[in-house]
Amino acid sequence: MAPQFNGGDEESLLIEPLIESSDNQLYLLNNNTSQLALVGANIRPIESLDYEIIENEFFKQDWRSRGKIQIYQYIFMKWALCFLIGLIVSLIGFFNNLAVENIAGKKFVITSNMMFYSRYWSAFWVFTAYNLGLTLFASLFTALVSPAAAGSGIPEVKAYLNGVDAPDIFSLRTLVVKMIGSISAVSSSLLIGKAGPMVHTASCIASLLGQGGSKKYGLTWKWLHFFKNDRDRRDLVTCGTAAGIAAAFRAPVGGVLFALEEMASWWRSALVWRAFFCTAVVAIMLRGFMDLCYSGKCGLFGTGGLIMFNVTKENAVFHFRDLPPVLLLGIIGGILGAFYNFILEKVLRIYNFINEKGLACQIILACSISICTSCLLFGLPWFAPCQPCPGDASEACPTIGRNGNFKKFQCPPGHYNDLASLIFNTNDDAIRNLFSHSTDMEFHGSSMLIFFVTCFFLSIISYGVVVPSGLFVPVIVTGASYGRYVGMLITSKSSLNHGLFAVLGAASFLGGSMRMTVSLCVILLEITNNLLLLPLVMLVLLVSKTVADGFNANIYDIMMKLKGFPYLESHTEPYMRQLTVADIVIGPLKYFRGIEQVGNIVDILKRSGHNGYPVFDDPVDSETPVLAGLILRAHLVVLLKKKAFLQTPLSASRDAFEQFSSVDFGKGGSGRVDDIENIEFTDEEMKMFVDLHPFINASPYTVVETMSLAKAHVLFRQVGLRHLLVTPTATDRPPVVGILTRHDFMPEHILSLHPSLVNKKWRRLRFQLSPFAKFF
């Protein structure tokens, strides 16, 4: 990553990654090599993915040799893996919820029982120690085993689906830490969610299933070899993201739309079918598990968890006079969502500075946040007034010895503490209380305001510590409390009750922070089970997203920029129209001949970090070489490792098909490839030759150097390239003058080469246009 221009004004914050504050040694010295990004809690080198099919002679021969049986095997395995993804994700989603509800529920029951007998200090110490122990375990487990599991994982998965290969984000260790750490962290009363970690968990499962087998564990079934490439793994991971949302919210259609709207950079109709099938499996399996729990065999889980806020009994008929309050809700939600993103970005920068100091600082930060959270959650209900139990309550009031909606806390018999009813519950139960119908008189306005402010800031400071954590559920809780409070203020001016205002408040805050529309709308309708809310939810999402887009980007885009992921947007930056491809190409170019000496290949691979090299041939009737194609670094390493050498520089294409199989060139699990440094050569071997022709991509994508940078950006992203060759306009020059990679299209790289483009007026215009450029 090239050093970035720092203009000093506030607009520059969005393009300065967190690693900008690290030592100068983190900057890479030349172009087209791996970049650095913040993966989880550590800075790691990252590469791009090979989504393009390498159509070399070896590939063509392999496909020609495949019959109908192998084609049917490939199709069958795709659907079989989608089924397995749905099955495993539903199992993990259910047991995660089962564990959280029972671990956290036991804590709340013990604390409530102590409060019932006026053992207030004992209850406080038990509550705090319980939370601290869970947080300490989650942070230590994450930091020591797999730091890549920290955070929600959605920015990493979104970057992967865009073509960014961050190390360890889909490893088996990350999967285990994500599952266990998320259960522990969510149960510790930190205001974090499980939806983001669930998406990352499902993506890990999809990636591991699509590794194409494993020699280490004896999984060498030939049918699995079809998926030893990035293209098919990308499709499986996309299905995994959809299954993750479906498992977190029991929203199968919302999961598919979430993958389409927010996560996937490439989409096609065949992928819709498989993603829909995958989420359908999740929905059916979860329905069966829930029926098991209704019989009372799941402990404190009962009917809790797996968010489903049934408000079908509520009459959602609205009138024209209800629209102004809903519009106001959307406008304020958009402003609050943008403000939420702004503060969260600042907090993440501070946390990154702290986490850089080492493991001890990471653990101290997590434990400090846990203690602060426990003190606030236990202390704030003391400021809430006690309310008499309603005579028509559907459950016992106050709640004693179990989970429920009416917490006694410090109140006298026959009374309950409404703020404690929200705080001393899991996030799922708190949302259910806020969304519930016919509860307009159960919550006091001051309690709701305190709960909103508490959730707003606790969700910000809780995110970013070294534990698996999500933002979906905290944003829903915060938005629901804000919406219900607004409903209390304007009760006389609207026919909608407070529960519906809570739903609309959650929608407005989600739209203002995450900037999704269609998927959020469907998810909210699925978790409330009320289609009558559709017009109001659509309106509030459109308004809140439009308002928030005028201030900053959505929360996941901000995180990807902070982490340094080279994410390619679907739209181009305005200044790219002013530049040509030649303006950003940096040399010198490394290339090979069609029949190359082993020593020269080894020397170039060791001295450069490029992942693709053009191959030239010398024609008999011309002095200027011609482009033969492009060969990948990984394929060169395979050739050298197999020692497929020739004594003389003569073509040996026929021998290549006998020495190699398609499995040899398949991409290993989790992006692992052999390193040239691990291969030893004798002096005799270094003088031998390798025929590269059977293994080069003879038809790589090329652009002329006079093409505008914006046009090249569109081609690069829409085709899903890793390398784009640049050809000259003059015939007396080499056939290729440079190679464009993902790094070359990054604003940081372009502006570092052309600082004259960076002035206060232009930067302000750029940041004003960027959020809206996608609509033009």
C-alpha positions in Angstrom: 0.0 0.0 0.0 1.4 3.3 -1.0 1.7 6.1 1.6 -1.5 8.1 1.6 -1.9 11.8 1.1 -3.0 13.5 4.3 -4.8 16.7 3.6 -5.5 17.5 7.2 -9.2 18.2 6.8 -11.9 16.1 8.3 -13.1 14.6 5.0 -9.8 12.7 4.7 -10.7 10.5 7.7 -12.7 8.1 5.5 -9.7 7.2 3.3 -7.2 6.8 6.1 -7.0 3.2 7.3 -6.2 2.4 10.9 -2.8 1.0 9.8 -1.8 4.6 8.8 -0.8 5.1 12.4 1.6 2.1 12.4 5.3 2.2 11.8 6.5 3.2 8.3 7.9 -0.3 7.8 4.4 -1.4 7.2 4.2 0.4 3.9 5.1 -1.8 0.9 7.9 -0.6 -1.3 6.7 -1.4 -4.7 3.5 -1.8 -6.7 1.5 -5.0 -7.4 2.5 -6.8 -4.3 0.4 -7.9 -1.3 -1.1 -5.1 0.7 -1.6 -4.7 4.5 -4.9 -4.6 6.3 -6.2 -5.0 9.8 -7.6 -8.5 10.0 -9.4 -9.0 13.3 -7.0 -7.4 15.7 -3.7 -7.9 13.8 -2.2 -6.3 10.7 -1.7 -8.9 8.0 -0.6 -9.0 4.4 -3.5 -9.7 2.0 -3.8 -10.8 -1.6 -6.5 -10.8 -4.3 -8.5 -13.8 -5.4 -8.5 -15.4 -8.8 -12.1 -15.3 -9.8 -11.2 -15.4 -13.5 -11.0 -18.8 -15.1 -7.5 -19.4 -16.4 -8.1 -20.8 -19.9 -4.8 -22.4 -20.7 -4.2 -25.4 -22.8 -4.0 -27.6 -19.8 -7.4 -26.4 -18.6 -9.0 -26.9 -22.0 -7.7 -30.4 -22.2 -9.0 -31.2 -18.8 -12.5 -29.9 -19.7 -12.6 -31.7 -23.0 -11.9 -35.0 -21.2 -14.9 -34.6 -18.8 -18.0 -36.6 -19.7 -21.6 -36.2 -18.7 -21.1 -38.1 -15.5 -18.6 -35.6 -14.2 -20.8 -32.7 -15.2 -23.7 -34.2 -13.2 -21.3 -34.8 -10.3 -20.4 -31.2 -10.3 -24.0 -30.0 -10.3 -25.0 -32.5 -7.6 -22.1 -31.5 -5.4 -23.1 -27.8 -5.6 -26.6 -28.5 -4.4 -25.3 -31.1 -1.8 -22.9 -28.5 -0.3 -25.7 -25.9 -0.2 -27.8 -28.4 1.7 -24.9 -29.2 4.1 -24.3 -25.4 4.7 -28.0 -24.9 5.6 -28.1 -28.0 7.8 -24.9 -27.1 9.8 -25.6 -23.4 10.1 -29.1 -24.1 11.4 -27.6 -26.5 14.0 -25.0 -24.0 15.1 -27.5 -21.1 15.1 -29.9 -23.1 17.3 -27.2 -24.2 19.8 -25.7 -20.8 20.0 -29.1 -19.3 21.0 -29.7 -22.2 23.3 -26.4 -21.5 25.1 -26.8 -17.8 25.3 -30.3 -17.9 26.6 -29.4 -20.5 29.3 -26.0 -18.9 30.3 -27.3 -15.4 30.4 -30.7 -16.4 31.7 -29.1 -18.2 34.7 -27.2 -15.1 35.5 -30.3 -12.9 35.5 -32.3 -15.4 37.6 -29.6 -15.6 40.2 -29.3 -11.8 40.4 -33.1 -11.3 40.5 -33.5 -13.8 43.3 -30.8 -12.0 45.3 -32.6 -8.7 44.7 -35.9 -10.2 45.8 -34.3 -10.9 49.2 -32.7 -7.4 49.3 -29.2 -8.7 49.0 -28.3 -5.8 46.7 -24.5 -5.8 47.1 -24.2 -9.5 46.7 -26.3 -9.3 43.6 -24.1 -6.6 42.2 -20.9 -8.5 42.8 -22.3 -11.7 41.4 -23.6 -9.9 38.3 -20.3 -8.0 37.7 -18.1 -11.1 38.3 -20.2 -13.3 36.1 -20.0 -10.7 33.2 -16.3 -10.1 33.8 -15.5 -13.9 33.8 -17.3 -14.4 30.5 -15.7 -11.4 28.9 -12.2 -12.4 30.1 -12.7 -15.9 28.7 -14.0 -14.6 25.3 -11.2 -12.0 24.9 -8.4 -14.3 25.9 -9.7 -17.1 23.7 -10.0 -14.8 20.7 -6.7 -13.0 21.2 -4.6 -16.2 21.8 -6.3 -18.6 19.3 -7.6 -16.6 16.4 -7.5 -12.8 16.5 -9.1 -12.8 13.0 -12.4 -13.8 14.8 -12.6 -10.5 16.6 -15.4 -8.1 15.5 -18.5 -9.0 13.5 -16.6 -10.5 10.5 -19.0 -8.9 8.0 -16.5 -6.4 6.6 -14.0 -9.2 6.1 -16.6 -11.4 4.4 -17.8 -8.6 2.2 -14.3 -7.8 1.2 -13.7 -11.5 0.4 -16.7 -11.6 -1.9 -15.3 -8.5 -3.6 -12.0 -10.3 -4.3 -9.9 -9.6 -1.2 -8.2 -12.7 0.3 -7.5 -11.9 4.0 -5.7 -14.7 5.8 -7.3 -16.9 8.4 -10.8 -15.3 8.2 -12.2 -18.7 7.1 -9.9 -21.1 9.0 -11.1 -23.8 11.3 -9.6 -22.0 14.3 -11.6 -18.8 13.4 -14.8 -20.9 13.1 -14.3 -22.4 16.6 -13.4 -19.1 18.2 -16.3 -17.4 16.5 -18.8 -19.8 17.8 -17.5 -20.2 21.4 -16.4 -16.6 21.8 -19.7 -15.2 20.5 -21.6 -17.3 23.0 -19.4 -16.1 25.9 -19.3 -12.4 24.8 -23.1 -12.1 24.2 -23.9 -13.8 27.5 -21.6 -11.3 29.3 -24.2 -8.5 28.9 -21.9 -6.6 26.6 -24.2 -4.7 24.2 -23.2 -6.7 21.2 -25.0 -8.9 18.8 -24.8 -12.4 17.4 -26.0 -11.7 13.9 -22.6 -10.5 12.5 -20.7 -13.4 14.1 -23.4 -15.8 12.7 -22.8 -14.5 9.2 -19.0 -15.0 9.6 -19.6 -18.4 11.1 -21.8 -19.5 8.2 -19.2 -18.2 5.8 -16.5 -20.2 7.5 -18.5 -23.3 7.2 -19.2 -22.6 3.5 -15.5 -22.0 2.8 -14.4 -25.1 4.7 -16.9 -27.3 2.9 -15.6 -25.9 -0.4 -11.9 -26.5 0.2 -11.9 -29.3 -2.3 -10.9 -32.0 0.2 -7.9 -32.3 2.4 -4.9 -34.6 2.2 -4.1 -33.9 5.9 -7.4 -35.4 7.0 -7.7 -38.0 4.2 -10.6 -36.2 2.4 -9.4 -36.8 -1.1 -12.7 -37.8 -2.7 -12.5 -36.9 -6.4 -15.9 -35.3 -6.4 -14.6 -32.6 -4.0 -11.8 -31.5 -6.4 -14.3 -29.6 -8.5 -14.2 -26.8 -5.9 -10.5 -26.2 -5.7 -10.9 -22.7 -7.1 -11.9 -19.2 -5.9 -14.9 -18.9 -8.2 -16.9 -21.8 -6.8 -15.9 -21.0 -3.2 -17.1 -17.4 -3.7 -20.6 -18.8 -4.6 -20.6 -21.1 -1.5 -19.6 -18.2 0.8 -22.3 -16.1 -0.7 -24.8 -18.8 0.2 -23.2 -19.0 3.7 -23.9 -15.3 4.3 -27.5 -15.7 3.4 -27.8 -18.7 5.7 -26.2 -16.8 8.5 -28.8 -14.1 8.5 -31.5 -16.7 8.1 -30.2 -18.5 11.2 -29.8 -15.3 13.3 -33.3 -13.9 12.6 -35.3 -16.8 11.2 -35.6 -14.7 8.0 -34.8 -16.9 5.0 -35.9 -14.4 2.3 -34.2 -11.5 4.2 -31.0 -13.6 4.2 -31.0 -14.0 0.5 -31.7 -10.3 0.0 -29.0 -9.3 2.5 -26.4 -11.4 0.5 -27.6 -9.7 -2.7 -27.8 -6.1 -1.4 -25.0 -5.8 1.0 -22.5 -8.6 0.6 -22.1 -10.0 -2.9 -20.3 -8.0 -5.6 -21.3 -10.5 -8.4 -24.7 -12.1 -8.6 -26.5 -14.3 -11.1 -29.8 -16.1 -11.2 -28.3 -19.6 -10.6 -26.8 -18.3 -7.4 -30.3 -17.0 -6.3 -31.6 -20.5 -6.5 -28.9 -22.0 -4.4 -28.9 -19.3 -1.8 -32.7 -19.6 -1.5 -32.5 -23.3 -1.2 -29.8 -22.9 1.5 -31.9 -20.5 3.6 -35.0 -22.7 3.1 -33.1 -25.6 4.7 -32.2 -23.3 7.6 -35.8 -22.1 8.1 -37.2 -25.7 8.1 -34.6 -27.0 10.5 -35.0 -24.1 13.0 -38.8 -24.6 12.9 -38.2 -28.2 14.0 -35.8 -27.2 16.8 -38.2 -24.6 18.1 -41.0 -27.2 18.3 -38.7 -29.3 20.4 -38.1 -26.3 22.8 -41.8 -25.5 23.1 -42.1 -28.9 24.9 -39.9 -27.5 27.7 -36.7 -29.5 26.9 -34.4 -26.5 26.3 -34.1 -25.1 29.9 -34.3 -21.4 30.1 -34.4 -21.1 26.4 -38.1 -21.8 26.3 -39.7 -19.7 23.6 -36.9 -17.1 23.8 -34.0 -16.6 21.4 -34.2 -17.0 17.6 -35.8 -13.6 17.4 -39.5 -13.8 16.4 -41.6 -10.9 17.6 -45.1 -11.9 16.7 -47.3 -8.8 16.4 -49.9 -10.3 14.1 -52.6 -9.5 16.6 -51.9 -5.8 16.2 -54.1 -3.8 13.8 -51.6 -1.9 11.7 -54.1 0.2 9.9 -52.8 3.8 9.5 -54.2 7.1 8.3 -52.8 10.0 6.5 -52.2 11.9 9.8 -49.8 9.1 10.8 -47.4 9.9 8.0 -45.8 13.1 9.3 -44.7 11.3 12.6 -43.3 8.4 10.6 -41.4 10.8 8.3 -40.1 12.6 11.3 -39.0 9.2 12.7 -37.1 8.5 9.5 -35.4 11.9 9.4 -34.2 11.7 13.0 -33.2 8.0 12.6 -31.1 9.0 9.6 -29.3 11.7 11.5 -28.8 9.5 14.6 -27.5 6.6 12.4 -25.0 8.9 10.7 -23.9 10.3 14.1 -23.6 6.7 15.4 -21.3 5.8 12.5 -19.3 8.9 13.1 -18.7 8.2 16.8 -18.0 4.5 16.2 -15.3 5.4 13.7 -13.6 7.6 16.3 -13.8 5.0 19.0 -12.4 2.3 16.7 -9.4 4.5 16.0 -8.8 4.9 19.7 -9.2 1.2 20.3 -6.8 0.4 17.5 -4.2 2.6 19.2 -4.7 0.7 22.5 -4.8 -2.8 20.9 -1.5 -2.1 19.1 0.2 -2.1 22.5 -0.1 -5.8 22.9 -2.2 -8.6 24.4 -2.3 -7.1 27.9 -3.8 -3.9 26.7 -6.4 -5.7 24.6 -7.5 -7.8 27.6 -7.5 -4.8 30.0 -9.6 -2.8 27.5 -12.2 -5.7 27.2 -12.4 -6.2 31.0 -12.7 -2.4 31.6 -15.6 -2.2 29.2 -17.2 -5.2 30.9 -16.9 -3.6 34.4 -18.2 -0.3 33.2 -21.2 -2.0 31.4 -22.1 -4.0 34.6 -22.0 -0.9 36.7 -24.3 1.0 34.4 -26.7 -1.9 33.9 -27.0 -2.6 37.6 -27.0 1.1 38.7 -29.4 2.7 36.2 -32.6 0.9 37.2 -32.3 2.5 40.6 -33.2 5.8 38.9 -36.3 4.4 37.3 -39.7 4.7 39.1 -41.5 1.6 40.3 -44.8 0.9 38.6 -47.8 -1.1 39.9 -48.3 -4.4 38.1 -51.0 -4.3 35.4 -54.2 -6.2 36.3 -54.5 -7.7 32.8 -50.8 -9.0 32.5 -50.4 -12.2 30.6 -47.8 -13.5 33.0 -47.0 -13.3 36.7 -46.0 -9.8 37.9 -43.4 -9.3 39.3 -41.2 -12.0 37.7 -39.5 -14.2 40.3 -37.1 -17.1 39.7 -37.3 -17.1 35.9 -37.0 -14.8 32.9 -39.9 -12.5 32.2 -41.1 -9.0 31.4 -41.8 -7.7 34.9 -38.6 -7.4 37.0 -39.1 -6.5 40.7 -35.5 -5.2 41.2 -35.7 -2.9 44.3 -39.5 -2.3 44.0 -42.1 -3.3 46.7 -44.4 -6.2 46.3 -47.0 -5.8 43.5 -44.7 -3.4 41.6 -42.1 -3.8 38.9 -39.1 -1.8 37.5 -39.7 -1.2 33.8 -36.1 -0.3 33.1 -34.8 -3.4 34.8 -37.3 -5.4 32.7 -35.3 -4.2 29.6 -31.8 -4.4 31.1 -32.0 -7.7 33.0 -33.0 -9.6 29.9 -31.1 -10.9 26.9 -31.2 -8.5 23.8 -33.7 -10.8 22.1 -36.1 -10.5 25.1 -35.6 -6.8 25.4 -36.5 -6.3 21.7 -39.5 -8.5 22.2 -40.7 -6.3 25.1 -40.2 -3.2 23.1 -42.0 -4.5 20.0 -44.9 -6.0 22.0 -48.4 -4.8 21.4 -50.8 -3.4 23.9 -48.0 -2.3 26.3 -48.3 1.4 26.0 -48.7 1.8 29.7 -46.0 -0.6 30.8 -43.0 1.7 30.2 -42.3 5.1 31.6 -40.9 7.9 29.3 -37.9 8.6 31.5 -37.0 4.9 31.6 -37.2 4.7 27.8 -35.0 7.7 27.4 -32.3 6.4 29.8 -32.4 3.0 28.0 -32.0 4.6 24.6 -29.0 6.7 25.6 -27.4 3.8 27.4 -27.8 1.4 24.4 -26.6 4.1 22.0 -23.2 4.6 23.8 -22.7 1.1 25.2 -23.1 -0.5 21.8 -20.4 1.9 20.5 -17.9 1.3 23.2 -18.6 -2.5 23.4 -17.8 -3.0 19.7 -14.2 -3.1 18.8 -12.9 -5.1 21.8 -11.1 -8.3 21.0 -14.2 -10.6 21.1 -16.6 -11.8 18.4 -19.3 -9.1 18.3 -22.0 -7.8 16.0 -23.9 -4.6 15.5 -27.2 -5.8 14.0 -29.0 -6.5 17.3 -27.6 -3.6 19.3 -28.7 -1.2 16.5 -32.2 -2.8 16.6 -32.4 -2.4 20.4 -31.3 1.2 20.2 -33.6 2.0 17.4 -36.5 0.3 19.0 -36.1 2.2 22.3 -35.7 5.5 20.4 -38.9 4.7 18.3 -40.9 3.8 21.4 -39.8 7.0 23.1 -40.9 9.1 20.1 -44.2 7.3 20.2 -44.7 8.3 23.8 -44.0 11.9 22.9 -46.5 12.1 20.1 -49.2 9.7 21.3 -51.9 12.2 20.8 -51.0 12.9 17.2 -50.9 9.4 15.9 -53.1 6.3 16.0 -50.1 3.9 16.0 -49.2 2.4 19.3 -45.8 2.4 21.0 -44.9 -1.1 19.9 -45.3 -0.2 16.2 -43.3 3.0 16.8 -40.5 0.7 18.2 -40.5 -1.4 15.0 -40.4 1.8 12.9 -37.7 3.3 15.1 -35.6 0.1 14.7 -36.0 0.4 10.9 -35.0 4.1 10.8 -31.9 3.5 12.9 -30.9 0.4 10.9 -31.4 2.4 7.7 -29.4 5.4 9.0 -26.5 3.2 10.1 -26.3 0.3 7.7 -28.0 2.0 4.7 -29.7 -1.1 3.4 -33.4 -1.0 2.3 -34.9 -4.0 0.7 -33.2 -6.7 2.8 -33.8 -4.7 6.1 -37.4 -4.3 5.2 -38.0 -8.0 4.5 -36.0 -9.0 7.7 -38.1 -6.7 9.9 -41.3 -8.0 8.3 -40.2 -11.6 8.8 -39.2 -11.2 12.5 -42.5 -9.3 13.3 -44.6 -11.6 11.1 -46.8 -8.7 10.0 -47.0 -7.8 6.4 -49.3 -4.9 7.2 -46.3 -2.9 8.3 -44.8 -3.0 4.8 -45.7 0.5 3.6 -44.6 2.2 6.8 -41.3 0.3 7.0 -40.5 1.0 3.4 -41.1 4.7 3.9 -39.0 5.0 7.0 -36.1 3.1 5.5 -36.1 5.2 2.4 -36.2 8.5 4.3 -33.5 7.5 6.9 -31.1 6.1 4.3 -31.5 9.2 2.1 -30.8 11.5 5.0 -27.9 9.6 6.4 -26.2 9.3 2.9 -25.8 13.0 3.0 -23.4 12.7 6.0 -21.2 9.6 5.6 -21.0 6.1 4.4 -22.6 3.0 5.8 -21.0 1.4 8.8 -19.5 -1.6 7.0 -17.9 0.5 4.3 -16.4 2.7 7.0 -15.0 -0.4 8.7 -13.5 -1.7 5.5 -11.8 1.6 4.8 -10.5 1.7 8.4 -9.1 -1.8 8.1 -7.4 -1.0 4.8 -9.3 -3.6 2.7 -8.9 -2.6 -1.0 -12.6 -2.8 -1.7 -13.7 -1.9 -5.3 -16.9 0.1 -5.3 -19.4 -0.4 -8.1 -19.1 3.3 -9.1 -16.0 5.1 -10.1 -14.6 8.2 -8.4 -15.1 11.5 -10.3 -11.4 12.2 -10.8 -10.8 8.8 -12.5 -12.3 10.4 -15.7 -9.4 12.7 -15.8 -6.8 10.0 -15.8 -5.7 7.3 -18.2 -4.4 3.9 -17.5 -0.8 5.0 -18.3 -1.0 7.6 -15.5 -1.0 5.0 -12.8 1.1 2.1 -14.2 4.3 1.7 -12.3 7.3 -0.3 -13.5 9.6 -2.0 -14.0 7.7 -4.9 -15.6 8.7 -8.5 -14.8 8.1 -11.0 -17.5 9.1 -14.4 -18.8 9.8 -16.0 -22.2 7.7 -18.9 -23.4 10.5 -21.3 -22.7 12.4 -19.9 -19.8 15.4 -21.0 -17.8 14.7 -22.3 -14.3 17.3 -20.0 -12.7 15.7 -16.9 -14.2 12.3 -18.0 -12.9 13.5 -18.7 -9.4 15.4 -15.4 -9.3 12.4 -13.3 -10.4 10.0 -15.1 -8.0 12.3 -14.5 -5.1 13.0 -10.9 -5.9 9.4 -9.8 -6.6 6.1 -10.4 -5.0 3.9 -10.2 -8.1 1.2 -12.9 -8.5 1.0 -12.7 -12.3 3.6 -12.4 -15.0 3.2 -11.8 -18.8 4.9 -14.3 -21.1 6.5 -13.1 -24.3 7.5 -15.1 -27.5 10.1 -14.1 -30.0 8.6 -14.4 -33.6 10.9 -15.4 -36.4 10.0 -12.6 -38.7 10.1 -9.7 -36.2 12.4 -8.1 -33.7 9.5 -7.1 -31.4 8.3 -9.8 -29.0 4.6 -10.8 -29.0 2.4 -11.4 -26.0 1.8 -15.2 -25.5 -0.3 -14.8 -22.4 -0.2 -14.5 -18.6 1.0 -17.1 -16.0 0.2 -17.1 -12.3 2.9 -17.2 -9.6 1.1 -20.2 -8.0 1.3 -22.2 -11.3 5.0 -21.4 -11.6 5.7 -22.7 -8.1 3.8 -25.9 -9.0 6.0 -26.4 -12.1 9.1 -25.8 -10.1 8.1 -28.1 -7.3 7.3 -30.9 -9.7 10.7 -30.4 -11.4 9.1 -30.5 -14.8 12.4 -29.4 -16.5 13.9 -29.7 -19.9 17.5 -30.2 -20.9 17.2 -28.0 -24.0 14.9 -24.9 -24.7 12.5 -26.9 -26.9 8.7 -27.2 -26.6 7.3 -30.2 -24.7 3.6 -29.6 -24.5 2.6 -33.2 -24.9 4.7 -34.3 -21.9 3.0 -31.7 -19.7 -0.4 -33.4 -20.0 1.1 -36.7 -18.8 3.1 -35.2 -15.8 0.3 -33.1 -14.3 -3.4 -33.3 -13.4 -6.0 -30.6 -12.8 -5.7 -31.2 -9.0 -2.1 -30.1 -9.1 -3.1 -26.6 -10.1 -6.2 -26.3 -7.8 -6.0 -23.7 -5.1 -5.3 -25.2 -1.6 -7.5 -24.7 1.4 -7.8 -21.3 3.0 -5.6 -19.8 0.2 -2.5 -21.7 1.1 0.1 -22.0 -1.6 3.6 -23.4 -1.7 6.4 -20.9 -1.3 9.3 -20.7 -3.6 11.7 -20.4 -0.6 10.8 -23.9 0.4 12.0 -25.5 -2.8 15.6 -26.5 -3.2 17.4 -26.6 -6.6 20.8 -28.0 -7.7 23.1 -26.0 -9.9 22.3 -28.4 -12.8 18.6 -27.8 -12.4 19.0 -24.0 -12.3 20.5 -24.3 -15.8 17.6 -26.3 -17.2 14.4 -25.0 -18.9 10.6 -25.0 -18.4 8.1 -24.8 -21.2 5.4 -22.4 -20.0 3.1 -22.5 -23.0 0.6 -25.2 -21.8 0.1 -23.4 -18.5 -0.3 -19.7 -19.6 -3.7 -18.0 -20.0 -3.4 -17.3 -23.7 -6.3 -14.8 -23.7 -5.9 -12.5 -20.8 -7.9 -9.3 -20.5 -6.0 -6.3 -21.9 -6.6 -2.6 -22.2 -4.8 0.0 -24.2 -2.8 2.6 -22.2 -4.9 5.5 -23.4 -8.1 4.1 -21.9 -9.6 6.2 -19.1 -9.0 4.9 -15.6 -12.7 4.9 -14.9 -13.5 2.7 -17.9 -10.7 0.3 -16.8 -12.1 0.2 -13.3 -15.6 -0.8 -14.6 -14.0 -3.7 -16.6 -11.8 -4.8 -13.8 -14.6 -5.0 -11.2 -17.4 -6.3 -13.3 -15.4 -9.2 -14.7 -13.8 -10.0 -11.4 -10.2 -9.7 -12.5 -7.0 -10.0 -10.5 -4.7 -8.8 -13.3 -5.3 -6.5 -16.3 -2.6 -6.2 -18.8 -1.8 -2.7 -20.3 -0.7 -2.7 -24.0 1.0 0.3 -25.7 -0.3 2.3 -28.6 3.1 2.3 -30.4 4.1 -0.9 -32.2 7.8 -0.5 -31.5 7.4 -0.9 -27.7 7.1 -4.2 -25.7 3.7 -5.9 -26.1 2.9 -5.1 -22.4 3.9 -2.0 -20.5 2.4 -2.8 -17.2 -0.2 -4.8 -15.2 -3.1 -3.3 -13.3 -4.1 -4.9 -10.0 -6.7 -4.1 -7.4 -4.2 -1.9 -5.6 -3.9 0.5 -8.6 -7.6 1.4 -8.4 -7.4 2.4 -4.8 -7.9 6.2 -4.1 -4.9 6.2 -1.7 -2.6 4.9 -4.5 -3.9 7.2 -7.2 -3.8 10.3 -5.1 -0.3 9.5 -3.9 0.8 9.5 -7.5 -1.1 12.6 -8.4 -1.2 14.9 -5.4 -2.3 17.8 -7.6 -5.8 16.2 -7.7 -6.0 16.6 -3.9 -7.2 20.1 -3.0 -9.7 21.2 -0.5 -12.4 22.0 -3.0 -12.0 18.8 -5.0 -11.9 16.6 -1.9 -15.0 18.1 -0.6 -16.8 17.6 -3.9 -15.5 14.0 -4.0 -16.8 13.2 -0.6 -20.1 14.9 -1.3 -20.6 12.9 -4.5 -19.3 9.5 -3.4 -22.4 8.4 -1.3 -24.7 9.3 -4.2 -22.6 8.2 -7.1 -24.1 4.8 -7.1 -27.5 6.3 -8.2 -26.2 8.0 -11.3 
